Amino acid sequence: MRFGLGLPQRSDRYDMRNDVVHIARGGERAGYSSLWVYEHVLFPLTPAEGPGGGTPRPWPDGYRSCADPLTVLAIASAVTETVRLGTSVLLAPLHPSLHLARALATLDVTSGGRLIAGLGTGWSSDEFRAAGADFARRGQALDETIDACRALWGPDPVSYRDSRMTVQNAVLAPKPAAPVPVLLGGRYTERAAERIARKADGWLPAGTPPAVMAEGWKRIRDRAAEHGRDPERLELIPRANVMLHPTEIGAGRQPFHGSLSQVVDDIAGLAEAGATEILIDLTWTARGGEELLDLALQALGELRAAGMG
């Protein structure tokens, strides 16, 4: 089993000038296969939706000061050689497709073809209003972003049109160093499963119970085969947002909250459910770069001792 590591993005908790470099280098040396970032563009004090959408409720402090994901990933790229570099996820509808495609292609070229482009629709109307984006059409915007990136990354000359952009007989540069895998985040829904099966290279679930994830993954793979695609080429990379406690937590424990042994058991459940790689984000627990790297090394050691990795 391969494991990815979440990079520090909280400017209120980490020394962004030094800790990104420290964690990127240390994670690669330790044997993590990938490094990851996520995106939130603001922190509403009176949010219209709670985390994941739905009923308004306060957001966790982990979202309070989120540094720009592609800038953080570019720093990590410059000080590493082999680890893959992923976004889990970028809020695709908040970005003009032309600018996003060029930024991702540039990052892939400068990293030597190591990028994983994880995209999602987003769930916060506050973020959409701030970006001047249409919250009601976020699903369509995600579809168009995927199509636009694939077209703009393809052979020149490029001609492409959708509801948000037009490119006519133009040269677009740079091109990615290698085909960029596009994975999609979010909970399992029938619509999301169809989108992944038709046009994505995998799924980036977060907060999905292993049994639900396993059943959803089977349906996605089956649908991909129905569309003439090879399901073996798809990746399943769930996110584990870890909150470590010094002792075990009893009844009512949330997944990935608890002692290290409890969290290792939770991660084993994701592996058994079919994950091809697992993203472990310890930035919610650590209070600085040194502690984050120490926890990352300890977690990887325990996972290996449990027969994973």
LOPALO-878151 format. One record per residue: y negated, x, z of N, C-alpha, C, O, CB in turn. Coordinates in steps of 0.02 Angstrom, whole numbers, plus 50000, padded with zeros to 5 digits. Atoms other than C-alpha are relative to their C-alpha. Glycine has a CB too. Layout:
BEGIN
YXZYXZYXZYXZYXZ...
END
This chain:
BEGIN
500605004250000500005000050000499385004450000499335009350037500004995250061500634996450003498275006249955499484996350043499504990250051499745000649926500525002849958496775003750068499325002349977499225008149959500125001950074500694998450014494925002950033499604999750064499814996750113499714995249948500424999449941493515006350155499304997449985499004999349935499985007250025500685002550007491874996950176499495005450018499555008650071499894993850042500534995249987490325008050165499464997050044499364990950043499705002549934500555002749959488875006450288499424997649957499225001149910499755005350050500595002850034487454995350227499474997450048498934995550026500224994549953500475002849951486624989750388499505005350021499675010050057500384997350062500524995149983484994999150404499784999650073499455004150098499404999149955500175000649929484804992750583500525003350044500415004050104499944992750020499454997149960486435001050638500195007049976500445011050016500604995549997499784993650029486725015950522499405004049975498885001249956500504998749944500484995450030485745031050466500165000249925500595004149904500035007250033499825000750070485745026450282499925006549960500255007449910499584994549969500104993750036485125043550229500615004550004500765008249957499395003650027499454995449989486645052450301500694996750005501194999749985499885003950061499355003049985488005040050348500404998049939501014998449939499914994150045499645001850061488425034050173500375006149973500955005649953499524997249946499694993850024488765051950120500595002050046501135003750022499485005849997499504998049951489745055550280500634995749993501194998349993499724999550071499425004650004490865040150264500345000649932500965000449929499784992750012499704999450067491135041950076500435006249996501015005849973499455000149946499604993850002491695059950091500604999750047501155001650028499565006050017499475000249951492705057050248500554995149981501144996549991499724998250066499505004950021493555041450181500445002649943501045001649943499664993749978499614997250055494075050250021500485005450025501075005450006499545002949946499574994749973494745065450116500594997050040501144999750038499605004750044499485002949958495725054050234500554996649959501114995949984499694994950047499505003250041496625045450091499874992849982500304989449954500645000450033500185006750024495715029050065499955000249924499735005149895499334997650032499975000350073495915023549884499354997749968499234998849909500564995549978500605003050029494245014849863499474999350054499624999250114500164993249967500575001149957492515012449938499634993849975499584992749915499535006350001500245006750019491644995449941499334998450031499145000850085500514994850021500635002849977489974986749959500004992549988500424989949951499405003449965500095007250011489404968649968499264998649992498855003249999500304995750059500715001550012487774959549933499774993950037500094988650034499894999149926500435005549978486554948650028499295002549992499135008250008500154997750074500684997750017484724949149979499484998050052498915000450049499804997149933500455001849945483944941150134500414997150057501014996050051499454995049976499675002849941484344934350306499574994250025499094995250063500085005650057500415005749980483674916650331500084998550075500634998350101500204993749960499985001549928483214912750511500184992750013500444990950066499335001650031499795007149996483454894050478500384998549935500104995249891499384995150010499645000450064484814894450343500154992849980500294988550022500645003950004499815006550027485134879650231500754999050001501004993350004499744999249929499275000249996486984883950233500245005450048499925010650056500325001049929499694994949959488104893150354500415004749958500475003749897500444996850053499604995250037489194907950304500574996649962500964992749991500295005250048499505003250043490304902750160499784993549970500124990649928500624998950039500255006350025489244887450126500124994450049500454995250100500304998449933499885005949958489224870150200499484999150054498905000650044500685000550030500445001949945488484864850366499555005850021499795011350031500414997650059500444994649978486934874750417500205002650069500314998750116499274997550001499884996749936487294887150556499785007349993499745009849937500754999550021500264993150003486684904650601500495004749964501095003949969499865002650070499604994850032487284919350498500165005550051499785006550098499635002949939499854994349955488144934050585499505005649990499235006549936500725002649987500494994550003487044948850626500185005249949499745009049927499945003250068499794995250050488064959250505499644999249933499625003949894500734999549989500375001350062487064951250363499255001350006498885000549958500124992949977500715000049986485374954550442499625005249959499055004049939499885001350073500364994750034484924970850354500475003549951500715009049964499715005250052499514997750049486004973550200499665004149945499285001449906500394994049969500304995650051485504988450092500274998249931500824995449924500155007450016499815001650069485584986749903500685003049983500785009149991499475002649951499314997650009487424988049855500095005449947500465010249958500444994249984499894995250053487294997549692499675006750015499915011949993499734997349934500304993749978486125010549767500475003650048500585009650041499324998750034499524997049954487365013449909500615002749962500845008249977500234994850053499424997950037488805014449786499855006249957500285010549948500264994349956500194994250039487855026849677499995006350043500195011650021499314998949967499994994349955487615038249828500725002250013500875008150010499654998250067499304998449988489475037249866500325003249939500725007849945500394993750019499734997250062489885040849684499825007449993500245011449971499734996249940500244993250010488865056849686500355005150045500355011150029499265000350013499704995249953489825064449833500764999250004501085002050048499704999150069499275000950002491615059049788500255001649930499875002349882500204992850020499714998050064492825063249648500524995149973500554994049913500335006750008499425003850023494315051449642500024992750023500324988649989500625003350021499955006849975494085035749748499674995149952499174996749920499684999450070500335005350038493715019649656499414997250039499394997850100500514994449982500635002449970492035011549689499924992749983499844990949925499395004249973499985007150013491994992849710499454996050033499174998050084500654997350020500465004849971490844978149743500394993750019500744990849977499424998349951499635005849977491554964049848499554995850046499624996050107500655002150037500125000750071490524955249793499255000649987498845000350033500274993349973500695001050022488914955649692499904992649986500354989249960499855004349938500175007050012488054938649682499744999549928499134999949916499474997350052500164999450072488084937849492499424995549978499004997949940500604998349960500545004250026486924922749465499295002250020498814999849991500114993050024500674997749979485494931649556499735005549954499155007449960500035002650070500204994350041485444945349422499974998049926500414994549902500505005750010499985000750073484914944849239500595004049973500705009749993499335002649968499384996950023486514948949145499895006649966500295011349975500364995349953500144993750036485724962449037499905005750050500205011050042499374999249956500144994749951485084972249187500635001750040500765007650054499444997850048499394998849962486714970049284500515003949959500815008749984500304993450024499514996550043487804975449138499815007349991500255011749993500044996649932500224993150010486744991149110500085004050065500285009850063499275000149977499924996549936486744995649296500735001650014500895007250035499714995850057499294998849989488624993649309500285005249952500685009449972500394993549994499764995150049488945003449149499765007050018500145011850012499764998249930500274993549980487815017449210500395002850059500555008850060499254999550017499624997749942488735018349375500715002049980500985006950007500034994450053499324998250022490415018649286499995006749964500435010949975500294994649955500054993650037489855032849171499905005850048500245010850044499434999749949500164994449955489125043449310500555001350051500595006850078499354998550037499444998949953490665040949420500645002249965501145003649998500134993650039499414998050036491885045449283500504994449992501114995649990500335005650034499555005650014492595028049256500344997250061500924995250057500515002049951499685002149937492925023049438499784993250026499974991350081499865005150053500305006249976492015006449450500474994149999500864993349952499384998449960499705006749999492754989649503499424995150009499074995450060500544999350058500555004849997491514975649467500254993550030500554989449996499694998849929499835006249965491804962149596499404995350000498874997150024500245001350072500555004850007490744946649562500174993550035500754991750043499864998849925499915006549970490484930049648499424995449984498904997749957500085000650075500535004950014489444914249634499465000150054498884998650040500294993149994500465000849944488634915349805500054993050030500294988449998499295001449979499955006549966488494901249932499354998250036499324993050069500575000150049500625001249963486714902450000499444997849953499225001749911499785006250038500565002350042485374891749918499355003650019498905004149977499904992450008500594996049981484084901950017499935006149955499385007849933500045002150074500014994050043484554917349917499824998249928499465001849895500675003750002500155002150068484474907849753499264998349992498965000149942500444993949981500715001750005482744900949789499575006450001499085006849964499794995450058500384993849998482124918449833500035003849934499555007049914500275004550057499914996450063482814925449670499784995949939499794998449883500735001949992500205004250056482194910949564500594997949957500514996849897499505003549958499395001850036483984906449515500194992850016499994989950066500595004850018499815007049995484774889349491500654999450039501195001050013500074996949929499415000549957485974885849635500514995149971501114996249977499804997850070499545005250025486704870449551500425002449941500954999749927499604993949979499654997650059487234880449398500325006850011500425010649964499535000449940499754993349985487954895549486500685001449970500825007149951500035001050075499354998950032489704893049418499925001849926500245006449901500434993850007500144998450070489054892749239499705007049993499875010749947499534994749970500314993450003487994908049276500515005650009500465010849976499455000650053499474995049992489524917649337500405000749937500535006349915500464998150059499634999750063490494913149180499615003949948499885008149913500164992949974500424996750051489044918749072499915007450016499885011549970499334996549995500064993049982488844934949169500615003949979500555009449951499895000750076499384996650021490664939549139500015000949925500145006449900500624996050023499994999650074490544935448954499475004949974499615008749928499874993049970500534995650022488884944648936500185007350012500095011549968499354998350035499814993049986489504960449021500535002549952500485008049925500265000650072499484997950046491064960948914499725001249930499915005949896500574994849998500304999250066490024958748757499555006249997499595010149950499594993849980500474994450000488684971448805500355006750009500095011849987499484999050054499614993949992489994984248855500425001549939500725006949934500454999450061499574999250058490874981948688499675004049944499145007049954500204993349974500254995850056490614990248519499324997749976499154991849977500504999949942500645001450033488894991348440500114998749926500585001349897499505005750011500565003749972488014982548362500244993750037500764990850021499504998049945499835005749958488034968548491499584994049981498974994549973499915001750074500345006450006487604950448458500314995350051500924994350051500044997149926499745004449948487764938448604499464995050021498864996750023500245004150062500475005249978486964922248661500334995550052500914993650045499754995849940499805005249954487114910848811499374996450024498844997449995500415002950061500585004049979485954899148909499455004250032498895001950039500224994850049500494995949965485074913748994499755006049959499275009249979500295002450064500194993950036484954927448861500214999749928500674995949909500295006250034499824999350070485014931948677499945007449981499425010549993499554995649954500014993250029485464948848601500234999349928500764996649914500465005150040499855000850070485444949948412500035006849966499515010249959499494995449966499914994150042486164964648315499655006250030499215009249999499734998849929500344994649963485684977948443500515005150025501105003750032499604997150058499614994749969486324994248513499884999850075499304999850096499825007149971500055000249928486674993648700500325006250030500895007850014500334993650029499744993949969486895009348804499755000450072499234997750089499785006349960499374996650015487665016648903500594995149999500534989450023500135005550051499375003749996489435010348879500405002850058500355008750074500405000349933499584997449946490665011649024500465005649976500665005849917500424994350030499564994550017491735027249029500714997549988501095000749952500005005250055499345003050006493285016249041499924992550006499404990250031500515002750054500065007349991493634997549034499904998450074500285000550117500634996449974500165001649931492844990549192500384993750022500284988449992499234999050008499675006049976493984978749289499494995450034499094997650075500575001850049500445005049970493054962749335500434995450043500854991750017499624995949944499645004249952493744954249491499524994950029498924996250034500325004350055500435005449976493094937949563500174998450073500754998150092500084993749957499925001649930492814933649745499984992550012499904988549965499475003350041500055007049982492834917249838500654997150024501195000050017499754996149943499415003749977494014904749915500404997349940500144996949884499804994250046499595002950053495444897349816499794992849988499774988750034500755000350018500075006850024494994881849717500334999849931500455005149901499244997749996499685000550066495794875349558499545002849946499765006149899500184992749985500484997550050494214879249461499955007650002499935010949950499314996850012500034992749993494104896849531500635003349973500605008549941499885002050073499374997250023495944899949495500025000149924500265005049894500594995950026500005000250073495724894649314499535005349972499685008549921499794993049975500474994950023494204906049295500325007050004500275010949957499344999850041499684993549992495164921049363500565000849949500625006149917500285000950071499434999550046496704917249258499785001049928500125004449890500434993750006500234999650070495694915649097499635006449985499725009349932499574994249984500464994850021494424929549107499895005750049499505010250034499354996949986500124994649952494534940749262500625004450005501155003049976499834997150069499464995149991495604955549312500294999850071500675004350090499745007049985499725000749934495994949649487499564995950046499054993150026500115006850030500305004449950495464940849647499825004150062500215008450083500484994250019500254996849939494454946749798499894994850054499324993050069499345003949986500095005249949494794933749933499745003050066499855008950080500664996350013500234998149933493974934450105500084994050045499884988450028499255002549999499925005549952494424924050256500534995049980500524989450005499364996650009499475004550023495934916350169500655001650036500875007350033500095000549923499384998649965497514914550275500545002649952500565000549894500254993750035499514997150045498974924650205500434995049962500564995949903500455004550038499575004950035500054909450166499624996549944499894995449890500264994950050500425003250051498624901050073499865004949943499885003049884499344997550030500134994950051498224917349983500615001149956500555001649895499805006650034499394998850038500034919849931500124994349950500304995549892500605000750047499905005750044500164902249859499484999949944499644998749886499994993450039500524999850050498494903749771500115005649949500005004649889499335001050033499874994450045498964920649699500564998449951500525000349893500175006350041499465001950045500574913749629499744995449945499934996149887500564996550040500275004750050499614899749543499565003749950499585002249890499614994450034500434996250045498344911949472500435004049950500295004049891499545004850039499564996050044499724923249403500364995549949500414997349891500525003850042499665004650046500654908349329499524997649946499714997249887500284994050039500495002350049499074902149245499815005649951499735004449892499374997450034500164994450044498674919449178500555000849947500405002049889499935006550041499444999650048500404919949097499964994449949500104995449890500674999750037500085005550047500084902849021499465001349948499504998849892499844993650037500534998250046498514910048942500185006249958499755008949922499355001350038499784994350040499534924148865499815006750028499835011749993499734999449932500204993749968498964937348989500585002650043501014998750065499364999050043499484996949959500064949549086499804999650074499345003150094500135007349979500195000649930500004944449270500105006450040499785007350092500394994450033499894993749964500644961549322499385004549997499335009250037500595003649971500614995950006498964968849268499444997650045498925000850050499775000149928500515002749956497984957949390500055003250069500595004950092500074992450005500034997149933497434964749559499804994750051499384990450037499525005950002500175004349943497354955649726499775004650057500175008250086500614995650023500294995549950496174964649847499624995950051499024994850044499535005349966500345003949948495794954250002499575004450045499695010450053500514996150043500464996649954494394958950122500194998350072500304992450088499274998049986499895000949928494724961450309499375002450036499265008550042500645003850024500594998349960493104960850410500235000750073500354995850107499444994649993499674998449937493714969350569499505000250058498975003350053500385006749995500364999649937493044966650744500495002450053500894998450079499674993150020499524997249952493994978250861499784998850072499194999050088500085007449987500115000849929494174974851047500445005050037500975006950012500154992650022499604994949964494804987051179500684997450024501135001450034499615002550058499375002849978496184975151233500194994249954499784991849915499964997650074499775005550042497224961651151499654993550018499484992350076500764999250006500295006649991496474944351128500564994949999501034995549960499464998449946499475005049995497504929251173499914994249952499714995249894500034997350069500005006050043497574911551105499314998949970498795000250002500224993950040500625001550034496254906350979499695006049964499125005549941499524997350048500264994050031496044923850908499894998949925500314996049891500475005850011500125000250072495234924850736500355005949967500445011149997499245000349986499704994450036496104935450604499535006049998498935005349987500204997949929500364993650002495564953850609499535001050059499125005650058499625000649935500364999149937494784951450781500535001450053501004997550061499564993650018499534998549948495704959850923500115007450008499715011549984500664996649986499824993049993496544976050971500215002949933500344999149886500565001050053499804996950064496974988650836500704997849980500834996749920499965007650006499325002150017498814983750847500014992949973500394991449927500465000650061500045006850026498364965450821499724999949930499974996349886499574995750046500304999750067497264969650672500495002949950500535000549893499355004350001499494997250044498654980450597500514994649981500724994249923500365006050034499545005550015499814965350611499694995149950500034992749904500194996250065500345004450047498514954550522500005003049929500124999549880499284998750023500024996650065498354967350382500705000149969500774999449908499745007350007499315000350025500254967950367500144993249969500514992749919500515001450057499925006650029500184949250335499714999549931499994996149888499694994850045500305000050067499034952050187500455003849951500535001749894499305003250001499554996150044500214965250117500614995849981500824995849924500225006550035499415004250013501694953450134499844994249954500284991749919500294997550065500205005650042500704939850045499865002149928499694997949887499384996850029500064997950070500574950549888499405004349983499295005749924499994994249958500594995850015498994961049906500215006449966500715009549984499625001550065499884993650033498944975949789499595005650032499765011550025499824999549926500424995449963497594984349894499634995750051499524989750040499495004049953500345003849948496684979150054499365003750019499375009650035500464999050062500654997449981494844981850091499904999150076499914993450100499434996549961500105000149928494564986250275499275001750014499055007250000500485005050036500714999049984492764984150331499925000450076499964995450111499574994249971500084998649928492484992050502499265000550020499115001850078500355006450018500724999449984490584991950490499764994750048499234995450078499604999749936500185005349952490564976050593500125002150072499844999350119500404993649984499824997649933491304985650741499615006250020499355006650075500745001450003500284993549983490605003250733499244999550012498914995049986500145005149944500714999849983488885007650800499645006049970499085007549988499915000150076500304994250033488545022750691500515003349956501105001649958499725004950051499574996950049489265034050559500585003750030501145003350004499605004649959499454996249969490285045250674500544995350026501134996550014499745004350057499505004849975491115030450759500354996549943500964995349947499664994950046499695003350057491425022050592500545004349969501095001949954499474998349946499494995650029492345037150522500585000950048501165000950026499705006849983499454999349951493335039350683500454993849997501074994549997499725000950072499605006250003493895021050675500394999649935500964997449934499554993950008499665000150065494305022650490500615004550000501135002749973499515002149944499434995449996495425037650523500544997250046501144997650030499775006950026499525002949953496245029150672500374994149968500984993649974499664997850065499685005850032496565013050574500505002249947501054999549942499474995449970499554997850053497325022350427500635003250030501185002350004499645004949954499424997149967498455032150544500474994750026501084995350019499785004550056499585005449973499075016250628500354996149943500934994149950499594995350043499705003550057499375007850460500575004049970501095001349953499484998649946499464995750025500395022650400500595000150048501174999950027499745007249989499465000149950501375022850563500404993549997500994993450013499715001050069499675006650006501775004450532500374999349934500644994049919499494994450007499635000150063502515008950363499604997849940499884996549887500584995650006500445001850056501015004650255499575006149982499335009750026499544993950019500424994450021500085017450152500375006649999500085011849982499415000750046
END
